[in-house]
Amino acid sequence: MSDSTTKLRYFFLVERNNFRYTQYEVNNVPKYEEIANVLRERIRSKEYPPNSFLPNQITLVEEFGASRMTIKKAINILAMEGLVYSQRGAGTKILDHPFIEKDTSPANEYEGLSHQMKRRQRSLTSQIIQFDVEFPNPFIQEKLMIGAEQPVYNIHRLRILDNEPYILEHTFMPVHLVPGLKKEHLLSSIYDYLHQDLNLHFAGAYRAISADKSTHFDQEYLNCSEIDPVLDVQQVVYLKDGQPIEYSSSRNRFDVRNYSLLDVRSN
C-alpha cells in the first residue's frame, strides 16, 4: 500500500498515556492530510497545549506508521495554518495565539475551499444563487484581461459549512478557458473540475483583504445584522501562462472566519 495515499481502510495502534487503542482512517484521503487532522484536533483540544512541542518526527513516524516525508507534509499543513512553528534543531512548537477559536485559513492558500474543508473533515455544501453566461463589463474585462465580446460565467454561491452559512462567493470566469462548466460542478467543486477534467493548474493568485459594511445581500444569506462588518476577500487567480482564470469576491462574517499569514524569518 502506498504511504502517501490511503486507498483501503486501514488502522494503526496508538499507545499514549498508558492506553492502547486502534484508530481507523478514511478511504481515499492522502495520509499526510489524515495525520494533520489528528494533530490539529489535539492542538484544538489542548491535548498539545500552547507553547508545548509536538512529539518528535521519529515518535510520529512510529505512531502513524508513516514515512518522515509524510509526517513533514502533515506538519507543513499545520504551519501554513499558523498553528505550529518548526525550526531546525529546536522542534515544532505549538503557537499561542487567539486565532484558533475561529476558522482560520492561510492567506496565501488558493487551492479552494472544498479542498481545504475536505482536509479538515468538515461538511461543505453549496447553494447556487446565480449561474449565468454574459458579456463582461469594463471592470471584469480588466481583471480577467479579456475583451468586451468574450463571455464569462457569472456565479453567485453561498457556501454552507456544517449546515451553517459560511461564505458568500461571487465569481467570474472566462467561458473559453472553462468550457462545459455545469451546475453539478458548482454544487461540488469548481477547482476539482479545472484540475482533474480540464487539466488546468494555477501559478498563483493576487488577493486583497479588507473590512466592509454588510450589504442587504450579506444580511440575507449570511444571517448577519445591519451593523455587522464583513471581511471582503477579492482575488485574481492566474494560470501558469499568466492568464487570469478567475476574479472573485468572497464575503465572510467577521465572527466566523479569519485569515492568517505566518511570517518566519530565518536567522
Secondary structure as GFF3:
##gff-version 3
##sequence-region A 1 267
A	DSSP	beta_strand	5	6	.	.	.	ID=ss1
A	DSSP	beta_strand	11	16	.	.	.	ID=ss2
A	DSSP	beta_strand	19	24	.	.	.	ID=ss3
A	DSSP	beta_strand	29	30	.	.	.	ID=ss4
A	DSSP	alpha_helix	31	44	.	.	.	ID=ss5
A	DSSP	alpha_helix	57	64	.	.	.	ID=ss6
A	DSSP	alpha_helix	68	80	.	.	.	ID=ss7
A	DSSP	beta_strand	84	87	.	.	.	ID=ss8
A	DSSP	beta_strand	91	94	.	.	.	ID=ss9
A	DSSP	three_ten_helix	98	101	.	.	.	ID=ss10
A	DSSP	beta_strand	103	106	.	.	.	ID=ss11
A	DSSP	alpha_helix	113	119	.	.	.	ID=ss12
A	DSSP	beta_strand	124	134	.	.	.	ID=ss13
A	DSSP	alpha_helix	138	144	.	.	.	ID=ss14
A	DSSP	beta_strand	152	161	.	.	.	ID=ss15
A	DSSP	beta_strand	164	174	.	.	.	ID=ss16
A	DSSP	alpha_helix	183	187	.	.	.	ID=ss17
A	DSSP	alpha_helix	190	192	.	.	.	ID=ss18
A	DSSP	pi_helix	193	197	.	.	.	ID=ss19
A	DSSP	beta_strand	202	213	.	.	.	ID=ss20
A	DSSP	alpha_helix	216	222	.	.	.	ID=ss21
A	DSSP	beta_strand	229	239	.	.	.	ID=ss22
A	DSSP	beta_strand	244	253	.	.	.	ID=ss23
A	DSSP	beta_strand	257	260	.	.	.	ID=ss24
###
